Amino acid sequence: MNQITRREALKRIYLATVAAGTAGFLSFDDVLAAADNKINQPTVVWLQGTSCSGCSCSFLNIEDVPVIELITEFMDLVYHPDLSLATGNDVLNIINNLIRSSRKYIFVFEGAVPVKLPHACLMGGIPIMEWVIRLASKAAVCIAAGTCASFGGVAKMKGTITGNMNLSEFLEYKHVDVPVVNLPNCPLKPEHITYTLLYYIKNRKLPELDQFKRPLYQYSKTVHERCIYYRDFQEDNFAEFIGDEGCFFKLGCQGPVTHNDCMKIGHNKNTNICIRAGHPCIGCADSEFPRKIMFHSFNDKRSLVR
């Protein structure tokens, strides 16, 4: 196996973070300084509420940014449910010690908070909602990772009995005042959280946000505005069935109401997205996700645009 120097490894990290959108504020010298200055590394704690762990899996599966190097070189990750070796009382001690300390930290929350059925999600026999209150109250900033944490998503869909709230909604309900950034997507795009974390590490503040607390860099435009079928939309060339050429608007495409950078950065190293795969946008980063009918068969002609 070929050995690479630490500088070469950091250079690879830098080139990868550029792909996530950091070129405007992060230089290679910044990467070197951040990696060398361990004292000023931000502390990060990550918890999961009512979630499928899909956002964590997506973050860990990022191909361009070496996750382990990102975690070890640029931050002090004290706990993550899927990464940490600590279990049982060790976990409770780690988190309680962090809360009791004077350290300011980044609190990343994945999933939603089951307010009406608190025992649906426990950690150490204590409802997750109590841990969210404790951690958010002492955090410098909170990051809502994924659509469930940002808007409720699948965890809050009609018919559930858990009374799930998204992170901002829950913190407002409990009168916890702390800056929150929403990173909706189902699952979370690893490039989005990489951008947000590195922006905060460099500037010690969150990036510019829109009215829904989303970074403008990723969420300023709708999927529709950048769509490969935008010309077809303008020329009234609409697909009638899945598999047809043309704009998917009449098949219920949620691109016009979904703000996201899918057409710029797709999933799995930009391998694909819904529309390029021949399916209407399902609006997974939208506040109304999931809609009543999400999937279409090749001969499904239902028009379900809000």
N, C-alpha and C positions, 0 to 999 in steps of 0.2 A: 504494500500500500504506500502511495506517495505521501510524504509528509509535507505540510505547508506551514509557513511561519504564522505567528499570531497576527502580524501586520497584514499578511495576505488574507487571512480569515476575516479580519476586520474590513478589509477592502471589499471582499465579497458581500459582507453584510451591508456595507454602504451602498454598493451598486444595487443590491436587492431592495433596500429601503427607498431608493430613488424611484423604483417602479411602484412603490406604494404612495408616492406623491410628496416625499420629503425634500425634494431638490430645492424648493423655494426657501427653506429655513435651516437645512442641515448640511454642513460641509463634511468632507472627510476628516478635516482637522477636528471638527466637533465630535465625530465618532471616536477618534483617538482620545480626545480629552475626556469624553464621557466614560470610556472603557477604563481609562487610567485612574480617574478620580472616583474611587469606590466610596469615599466618605459622603459624597453628595448624591449617591444613588437614591432614587425614590423608592420607598417601601410600597409594595403592592400586596393586597390580600384579595382573593377571588372566591366568591361563594356562589352556590347554585340553589335556586328556589325550585318551584315547580317547573322543571325543564327536562329535556331529553338528553342533555349534555351535548347536543349537536353543535352548539356554538363553540364549546371548548374543543371538540373534535376538529371543527373547521379551522380554528386558530392553530392547533397543533399540526394540522396537515398542510400548512402553507409550504409551498415548494421553494419559493425564491428567498425567503428570509429564514436563516437557520434559527429555529425557535429557542433551542437551548442556549446558543450564544447570545441571542437577544435578551433572554431572561437573566443570564449570569453576568453579562457584560454591562447592561444598562439599567438594571433594577435589582432590588432585593425582594424577591418573591417569597413571602413568609408562609403562604399557604394557598394551595389550589387543590380541590377535591380529587382531580384526576392525575395530578403530578406528584403531590407530596407523599412521602413515605410514612409520615406520622398518621397514627390512627388512635381511636378511643380518646382517653383522657389527655394524651399528648396534644391532640388537636385543640381541645378546649383550653389547655394551658397556654398554647402558643397564641391563640386569638385573644384570650383574656389578658395576657401579659401585654399584648400590643395595645389593647384598649386602655389599659391602666397607665401605659407609658405616655410620655409627652411627644412621641413621634407622630408627625403628620404623614398620612399615607394615602394612596389611591385605592379606593374600594371599587372593585369590579363585581357587578352582580349580573348573574345569568338566570333567565327564567322569571317567573312572576311570584307574587306574594299571596298565599292563600289566606285571606283575611277571615272569611266565613267558616273555613274548615282548617284552623291552624295546625291541627295534628296531622294534616296530610303531608306535612314536610317538617321533619324534626332533625336537629343535630344535637347530640348529647342529651336527648330527652327534652330539649327546649325548642319551641316553635321557631322556625326560621325567621319569622317576622320579628322576634325579639332580637335575634342576632343582627338583622338588618338595621334596626333602630340603634343598637349599641355601636355598630361599626360606622354607620353613616354619620352619626352624631359627632364622631371624632375625626372623620376623614377630611382631607383637604379638598378632594373632588371625588365624585362618584361617576362611574362609567356603566351605563346600561347596555350590556352586551347582547345584541340580538333583538328581534321583534317582540318577544314575550316580555323582556325587561323594559323595552322602550314604550310599547303600546298595548301590551296584553297578549297579542297574537293568539296562537293555538290554545295557550293555557287559559285564555279568557273567552274563548269562543262560546257562542250561544248553546245552552244546554248543560254546561258544566255547573257543578254545585259548590265549588271551592271558594267562590267569591274572589277570584284572583284580581290583584291590582298590579299595574306596572310600577316600576320603581319610583318615578316622579310622583305619580298619583298617591302611592302609599306614604312617601315622605311628607307630602303636603297634608295628608290625612292625619299623620302623627306629629305635625308641626315641627318637622326636622328641616332646618334651613341649611342647605349645602349645595354647591354647584353640581349640576348633573349634565352629562352629555349623553345623548341617545344615539346608538349605532344600530338602527333597525336593519334587519335582513334575516331571512330564515333559510339557512343558518347565517350567523354573523360572517361577514367577509373579513378574513384575517388582515387584509391590507388596510381596512378601516381602523381597526384597533391598533395596528402597528403605527399608522400615521398619528392617531390621537395620543398614544403613549409617548412617542418620540417628540411630538410637538410640545407636550407638557414637560418632558424631561429637559428639552432645550430652552423653553421660554417660561417655565413655571406658571403657566396659565393655559386654559383651554383654547383651542382654535376658535375662530369666529363661527357663531352658531346661528341657525335660523330660528323662527318663532317656535318650532317644535324641538329645539335644543339639539339639532343635528348639525354636524360640521358642514359649512357651506361648500367646502372643497369637494365633498362627495355627493351632497344632496341638493345642490342649487338648481339642477335641471331634472326634468322628468325623463323617464325612459323614452317616451314618445318623441321628445325633441331631438334625440340622437338616433332614433330608430332607423334601421336599414330599409324599412318600408315606408319611411316618411313621404317620399315622393309618390308612392302608390296612394297614400292617404290624401294627398293634395289633388291627385287626379281621379279620385273616387274609384280606385281599383281595389275592391275589397275581396278577401278570401271568403268563400261561402262554406267551405268545409276544411277541417284540419288536413293539411297537405297541399292545399291550393296555394298558388302564388298570390301575392298581394297583401295588403294591410289586414291585420287581424281584428280591427276595431269592432266589426259586426259579430265577431265570435267571443266578445266579452273581454278583450284585451284591457288590462288595467294600466298599461303604459301611460296613458294620458293623465292619470291621477297619482302615479307612483314616482316619487323623487328618488333617484338612485343613479349610480354611475355604471350600470350593467353593460351598456354599450361601449364603455371605455375599459372597464375591468370586469371580466366575467368570473365565473367560478373555476376552481381547480386549474390555477395558472392560466386563466382566461381561455380554458378549453372550450367552454360553451355557456350559453344562457338560454332561457326559455325560447325567446323569439328566434334566435339563430338555429335552434333545434327544431323549429317549425311549429311552435306552440304559442298561444297568446301569453303575454306576461300575466302571472298570477298575483302580482302586487304584493309580494312577500315582505316588502319594506314599507308598506302602506299602513296607516293607522286602522284601516278597516279589514285588514287581513286576519283570518281567512274569510272569504266571501262564501255565500251559500253553496254555489256550484263552482268548484275550483278546476275540475278536470273535464276535458272534452275528448270524446272518441272521434275517429276520423269522419264520421257522418253526423256529428252533433251540430245542429244548426241554430242552437239557442243563442239569442243576443242578450247578454247580461252586463251591459255597461251602465255604471251608476250615473 
